Amino acid sequence: MSRTMRSLNSLLGGGVEEEEEEESDGRCGLSYQERIYGFAACLAGGLLCTLLSLLLIFRPIKFAVTFTFGNLLSLASTAFLVGPMRQVNMMFDPARIVASIIFIGSIVIALVCALYIHNRLLTLLAIIIEFCALIWYSLSYIPFARATARKCMGTCFEVEF
C-alpha cells in the first residue's frame, strides 16, 4: 500500500492491520482500494445525476427520479467508506434519526408520486422536503452546523428556535 493510501486509510479510521477484520466490521470484505473506488464511483455518479437533474427542472417527474437517484448514489458512497451496517447505525443515531426518517420517507414519496401517481405538485413538494432533510442530515455531521443554521434561519425570518 502506498504512503498516500496509508495516510488516507488512517484518516478514514482504518489501518493496515485491520484488513483482516473488514468482513467482521460490515465492509463486505472489500479491500481499502476497492472501497475508495466504490466511494468515488458512487459519489461521482450521484453528483452527475444531481447535476443532470437540473437540466430537467421543468419536467418535475423526470427531475424527481434523477435527483432522487443521485441522492441515493451519494448516500451509498459513504457506505463504501464506513460499511453498510455502520452507515445505517450512524443514520439512526439519536442526533440524525428524525432527519434520516424524513429523508428516506421523502425519497419513497417522491418516487411514488413521480412514477405511480404522476402528480407534479406532490412530486415537487416531496423533492423540496427531500432536499431540506438531506441538508439537515448532512449538517448533523459537522460540529455546531445545526446550531449555526438555526441561528441563521432565526435571524433571516425573525423567528426564535
C-alpha angles and dihedrals in degrees: 000000000000123000092251092051091049090051092049090046092053091048090054091051097258133117138195091251090054095066091093091052095052095100092052095049095056102261094120094239096289118151120243092256092049090051091052091049091048091048093049094046094049093043093048091047091048094049091046092051091047092050092045089051088065088065087058096049093121092052099064098188096051089041091053094050094046094043093047093047088051091052092049092051092048091049091048090053092069090052087066090059102043102019128256096268094049089046090055091045091050092048091054095044109129091251092056107027097099094046091045094051092046091046094049092042093050090049090055093044092047092052093045092048092046101041105030111018096035092207111150097196094051090044092053091046090052091048092051090050090046091052093048092047090049091053092047091047092049092048090058089071094056117075112248092356095120092048090049091048091050090050093049092047090048091051094046095048098028092238127134119226 
